[in-house]
Amino acid sequence: MTLAIAFLLAATFVISVGGLALLIWALANDQFQMGQQAARTIFSSGEIGRVEDPGAAPTARARMQDEREPEQADSDEDAAEFEARARADASTRVPVNWWLASSVFWLVFGSIFGMIASVKLHLPDWLVQDAALTFGRLRPAHLNTVAYGWASMAGVGVGVWLIPRLFKTEMLGGRFATAGAIIWNIGVIIGTVAIVTGHSDGMEWLEFPWQADVALVAGGALATVPLILSLLKRRVQHLYVSSWYLLAALVWFPMLFITANIPNLFGGVEQAMLNWWYAHNVLGLWLTPLALAAAYYFIPKVVGAPIYSYGLSLIGFWALALFYSQVGLHHLIGGPVPTWAVTISIVHSVMMCIPVLAVAVNHHMTVARHWRLLIYSPTLRFVTAGAVMYTLASVQGSMESLRAVNTVTHFTHYTVAHAHLGVYGFYSFIMFGAIYFIMPRVTGREWPNHRAISVHFWLVIVGFAVYFIPLSIGGWLQGLTMLDAAKPFMESVLVTKPYLLARSVGGGLMTLGHLVFATHFLMALSGQGAIRAQATRFRMRRAEVAS
Amino acid sequence: MSPKDRTRAQRREAQEPTELSNPVPWPVAVIAVGFILWGFWYYFQNVGYPAMAGDRRSAIVIDPSASFDGSVVYAGNCAACHQGNGKGLAGVFPPLAGSEWVLENEDRLVQILLHGINGEIEVAGVTYQGVMPAFPQLADGELAAVLSFIRSEWGNTATPIATAAVEAGRQRFPDRDGPWQGGAELNEAFPPES
């Protein structure tokens, strides 16, 4: 690229960052009459300082967090607030059950696809009798069922539950969201069958054929209807940060998905550029905002303390919106794409450290002061683990976009491990935490078994460590071996073998955790949980469990 | 169920989340400015790479006076279809060994490589229906070397083709856009000597 291009790119970059800084400053300092003063209006009187979920009897509460003030008696306003929350939750019961139950179903399915694909990498002769069982079909089946089945459906389910909570209104048009879940499921079924039977579109993250794409677009559009209806009827002036992420995700995803699926829009190298523009944006502009919306809601909700800084929330959101959409081309570093295009993606990838740092300080400062709650609250422990892994995955992703690092890690299992740190460690953990909070409120019953939650947590977190750490090491060694011109290619394959074996063990533990979670979820859904004042927590006294 | 029972899960929650107005911590601001300065600097780190090549790639510069090994050019560009033994694949890719298109008119042969063929062509008594890509991106010397190679291998014994012949061939059909439409169009442009 010429000096003139570099100058224009750098100037554009600085001008847009400057504009963004101005926007954030204006919002943070009330220049649009929508700032912090409005933010305080969403408190109900008497709310500040109330003790935290996961609900416990007064004694247990005291144990969980002894520094907080003693419990206050209900005022009339409080009683009205509780009633309003209960009505809000009741209004989302049916659609939330649909979206979440479907997501858990796809989680189990997707895990099994992933397990088989993983084992095939160290037992290549296993299950090769039929084309439908080969790696080339099961791996995309895994990707698409976990991305569009589990992750997207869980995210929409959590979003649908959050809507009336955030807007302080009952959900309007919940039926549209329910219909959306049914149609979305049909899309995922069609798409998965198409992939397994060899009718894939052939581009990563876009394997579903157009018939399935149409169903996803229609299902997603239907799920957005109640969001808009409830937004118009909202009873809050200030939109809390979770609402920004949720609204943005539901606007961004259809734009990305439809653009990327327009047939024959581009060919050749340009098609690859569009492909990766989409594939990375689906993480950053769809899954990430859904999970951050949940984390921004559940962390302060459970610890019972406000988020540390409104200014940081603004930076985290707007910097994500500005920087993320350009990062995808770092998947084509060293490829036939012009230097200037790849360079933009690298700069933007590294800039993602700014919103990530802002979100990390906001989340971790809020949790750090109440860390003892991690011992008790399933929601907080899962969500916090997810928030920590968001920081790690994002910083790692920025590092991987640097050409020097990418030269080693590209085309290796290192990238696969990184992808799982993002979508599993970060995203899925936050969704698990959210589901643990939501289900008792929509079913009216507590989770049936507190030990099942512990088993789920330890299986998935230990399983994930066993998956992630060896696979990252193996991927790095694979990359170094491929770069060594003196070594034959086959050596780079063989060097990964023990690490791939460890990955299957870790994946097995995770899958086992999902089976425990799915069984527990079914028990909760079928009304087997107790009706009692206390929430189901990691640690419970015998008397509480029996009651 | 009493109202207290019905709302018990909702009662034990903390307030709806909100945010404090703490200022952005100064280390965060400093780090952010540091990143932005890095980004500005990094754009200028990428000056000098050719605009039309791939990411940080340079276009290959070929010395026109260099001599080329026709067998290497053949292995890299031709052998995938015409095979290492020059016999092609029966019914799909025509042979070069004993092919009249290779052995007879050398100007016509140069044109086949420069523009490619799309359509029906009869080679050694068998009719093929296929596509041959064009190779104008190869240097004159490379084309001359590979043509001389295929005219002298696998029992072929035709004269070598000079670099000058390829150079002249490039000027011959300046308006041509797209491949030759099968053997028929080639025969029209180069009437067979009879």
Contacts between the chains, C-beta under 8 A, distances in Angstrom:
chain1	res1	chain2	res2	distance
A	1	B	46	5.7
A	1	B	47	6.2
A	1	B	48	7.6
A	1	B	49	5.9
A	1	B	51	5.9
A	2	B	47	6.7
A	2	B	51	6.8
A	3	B	44	7.7
A	3	B	47	5.1
A	5	B	51	7.5
A	6	B	43	4.6
A	6	B	44	5.0
A	6	B	46	6.4
A	6	B	47	4.8
A	7	B	43	7.9
A	7	B	44	7.9
A	9	B	43	4.8
A	10	B	39	7.8
A	10	B	40	5.0
A	10	B	43	4.1
A	10	B	44	6.6
A	13	B	36	8.0
A	13	B	39	5.8
A	13	B	40	6.5
A	13	B	43	6.9
A	14	B	36	7.2
A	14	B	40	5.9
A	17	B	36	5.5
A	36	B	19	7.8
A	36	B	21	4.6
A	39	B	18	6.0
A	39	B	19	5.9
A	39	B	21	7.8
A	40	B	18	7.1
A	42	B	16	6.0
A	42	B	18	5.9
A	43	B	15	6.2
A	43	B	16	7.7
A	43	B	18	6.3
A	44	B	15	6.8
A	44	B	16	7.7
A	47	B	14	7.8
A	47	B	15	3.5
A	47	B	16	7.5
A	48	B	15	6.2
A	50	B	13	7.9
A	50	B	14	5.5
A	50	B	15	6.0
A	51	B	12	7.9
A	51	B	14	7.0
A	52	B	13	7.8
A	52	B	14	5.0
A	53	B	12	5.7
A	53	B	13	4.7
A	53	B	14	6.3
A	54	B	12	7.5
A	55	B	8	7.4
A	55	B	9	6.7
A	55	B	11	7.3
A	55	B	12	2.4
A	55	B	13	7.1
A	56	B	12	7.1
A	79	B	3	7.5
A	82	B	7	4.2
A	82	B	10	5.0
A	82	B	11	4.9
A	83	B	3	6.7
A	83	B	7	6.1
A	85	B	7	7.0
A	85	B	10	3.9
A	85	B	13	7.2
A	86	B	6	6.0
A	86	B	7	4.3
A	86	B	9	8.0
A	86	B	10	4.8
A	89	B	9	7.9
A	89	B	10	6.7
A	165	B	16	6.8
A	166	B	16	7.9
A	168	B	16	7.6
A	240	B	16	7.4
A	240	B	17	6.2
A	240	B	18	6.9
A	240	B	19	7.6
A	241	B	19	6.7
A	242	B	17	7.3
A	296	B	17	6.9
A	297	B	17	5.7
A	299	B	17	7.8
A	300	B	14	7.5
A	300	B	17	3.7
A	300	B	18	7.2
A	301	B	13	6.4
A	301	B	14	5.8
A	301	B	16	7.4
A	301	B	17	5.4
A	302	B	14	7.2
A	303	B	14	7.4
A	304	B	14	3.3
A	304	B	15	7.2
A	305	B	14	7.9
A	306	B	17	6.9
A	306	B	18	4.7
A	306	B	19	5.6
A	306	B	20	4.8
A	307	B	17	6.4
A	307	B	18	7.1
A	307	B	19	4.3
A	307	B	20	6.8
A	308	B	19	7.7
A	308	B	20	6.0
A	308	B	22	5.6
A	309	B	19	6.8
A	309	B	20	6.1
A	309	B	21	7.4
A	309	B	22	4.1
A	309	B	23	7.1
A	309	B	24	6.3
A	309	B	25	7.8
A	310	B	19	4.1
A	310	B	20	6.9
A	310	B	21	5.6
A	310	B	22	7.8
A	311	B	21	7.7
A	311	B	22	7.3
A	311	B	23	6.3
A	311	B	24	4.4
A	312	B	22	7.9
A	312	B	24	5.8
A	312	B	28	7.1
A	313	B	19	5.8
A	315	B	24	6.7
A	315	B	28	7.8
A	315	B	32	7.5
A	332	B	55	6.9
A	333	B	55	5.8
A	334	B	54	7.3
A	334	B	55	5.4
A	334	B	56	7.0
A	334	B	57	8.0
A	335	B	54	5.8
A	335	B	55	5.8
A	336	B	54	4.0
A	336	B	55	7.6
A	336	B	57	7.9
A	337	B	54	6.2
A	337	B	55	5.4
A	338	B	51	6.4
A	338	B	52	7.3
A	338	B	53	7.8
A	338	B	54	7.4
A	338	B	55	7.1
A	339	B	46	5.4
A	339	B	49	4.3
A	339	B	51	7.7
A	339	B	53	7.7
A	339	B	54	7.9
A	339	B	55	5.4
A	339	B	56	5.4
A	339	B	57	7.9
A	340	B	46	7.1
A	340	B	51	7.5
A	341	B	55	7.9
A	342	B	55	4.3
A	342	B	56	7.7
A	343	B	42	7.0
A	343	B	43	6.3
A	343	B	46	4.6
A	346	B	42	7.0
A	347	B	39	4.3
A	347	B	42	5.6
A	347	B	43	6.7
A	350	B	35	6.5
A	350	B	38	6.8
A	350	B	39	6.6
A	350	B	42	7.8
A	351	B	35	5.9
A	351	B	36	7.3
A	351	B	39	5.9
A	353	B	31	7.7
A	353	B	35	5.8
A	354	B	31	7.7
A	354	B	32	4.7
A	354	B	35	5.7
A	354	B	36	7.9
A	357	B	28	5.9
A	357	B	31	6.3
A	357	B	32	7.4
A	358	B	24	7.5
A	358	B	28	6.3
A	361	B	25	6.4
A	361	B	28	6.0
A	403	B	56	7.1
A	440	B	9	5.0
A	441	B	9	4.9
A	441	B	10	6.6
A	444	B	6	7.6
A	444	B	9	7.4
A	446	B	9	7.9
A	531	B	5	7.5
A	532	B	8	7.8
A	533	B	8	5.2
A	533	B	12	7.0
A	534	B	12	7.8
A	535	B	9	7.3
A	535	B	12	6.8
